[in-house]
Amino acid sequence: MKNTTQFAAGRPLDVICLGRLAVDLYAQQIGSTLEDATSFAKYLGGSSANIAFGTARLGLKSAMLSKVGDDHMGRFLTDTLAREGCDVSHVGVDPDRL
């Protein structure tokens, strides 16, 4: 298998995270069951994504290696990481992935 992953030269990284990017949805009604919840908040999810986010927030140069869908959830995930300063240039976008 040929390795095609290359990070930009001259940009040293402290942390490279490989794993799942996900959207976590949390009900906004405290004590409510999922069936009775009427509104939700969305957050970045996935263990490696949380590490990439947190280390970038702490000032480390982090990068995420993963894949997301070509939809509003995928854009939310990459935008959230990028706003925090995480390199998302190697997060692939797959039009067939949800």
Summary of the structure (lengths in Angstrom):
residues: 98
radius of gyration: 15.4
end to end distance: 25.8
largest distance: 51.5
contacts: 255
relative contact order: 0.23
helix: 27%
strand: 33%
